């Protein structure tokens, strides 16, 4: 028990320290979590890197992602979403896949790696981060439309990024797709598997459990109505767990459930308490995720691929991401070009890429596959450098960029 509790306690202390540093410097605290995780992990060895990697990948990462997606998706208003649904759809489909493919090709050239390595990097890094975007938006006082676009994209491209990763694995390493399937049954046809696991199963499970929860909420005895938070957590985590158990995308399921619970549950007075609790618990998981990610990395790979990671990050931040978003914005002329330019330059990377980063490494360790282990460490190092670069650069010019684009107002 102490082997788990002591690293968690250290991570919480480091989280508090990172928050203090961020407030003093006026920056985002997540890069400091990574740096402190590296310091207390592979440098000082106060957190065992191997234990941190196992704890992160199997428990903290997936559970934390479920809480974060549930929290942020429940805040998306269906009325606001209707106003920007066209560009939102293009952001989580066209922009995501174009960005992933081009980053994959660029990574192959830069790293001189196998094709599958580049596309794994591309699939993982396509997801933007609500945990860092939302505080930056509040601090910069960004307008409603670009704020909604960034937040909605960051919630929904998590499951779509995971879907992209599954597709890449199905194409380049079909024999390993079994690790993502249910332990109870397997589907050999990859197309049928993708349709069922990434779309149909998440939709069916999330809708069914939501309406069961809603009816219980409406018809339950009045004495039990104060358990608003407990009820949504119970059903939300059940949606995630059941979907994963049958081989589906728990991230897609909990995103759908979150939007439905935020828009169609009775607006009781307990809703505010629920939102406060979820904000606090997601903050806890963000701290755990980045401290344990930093504590689990191999420093030799970071130093080896530091320049390559920075080059890929610069290409992503200032090249392919803004260009693909501006192109996607041409589909819906109701959204101003200036807003789409702002969205293009402010898609920070964070929590979800961090969660997916060790996927190939864990696969290599568990299968004792030297090739997967080597390239898994490479992929993890590249993703960490991209995340750190993104979270260091993009929040700093958010306010200035928005003011410049709207200077004539």
Secondary structure, DSSP 8 states (H G I E B T S, - for coil): -HHHHHHHHHHHHHHHHHHHHHHHHTS-SHHHHHHHHHIIIIIT-SS-HHHHHHHIIIIIHHHHHHHHHHHHHTT--HHHHHHTHHHHHHIIIIIHHHHHHHHHHHHHHHHT--HHHHHHHHHHHT---HHHHHHHHHHHT--HHHHHHHHHHHHHHHHHHHHHHHHHHHHH-GGGGGGGS-SS-----HHHHHHIIIIIHHHHHHHHHHHHHHHHHHHS-GGGTT-HHHHHHHHHHHHHHHHHHTTS-HHHHHHHHHHHHHHHS---THHHHHHHHHHHHHHHHHHHHHHHHHHH--HHHHHHHHHHHHHHHHHIIIIIHHHHHHHHHTT-TTS-HHHHHHHHH-----HHHHHHHTHHHHHHHHHT-HHHHHHHHHHHHHHHHHHHHHHHHGGGGHHHHHHHHTTT-
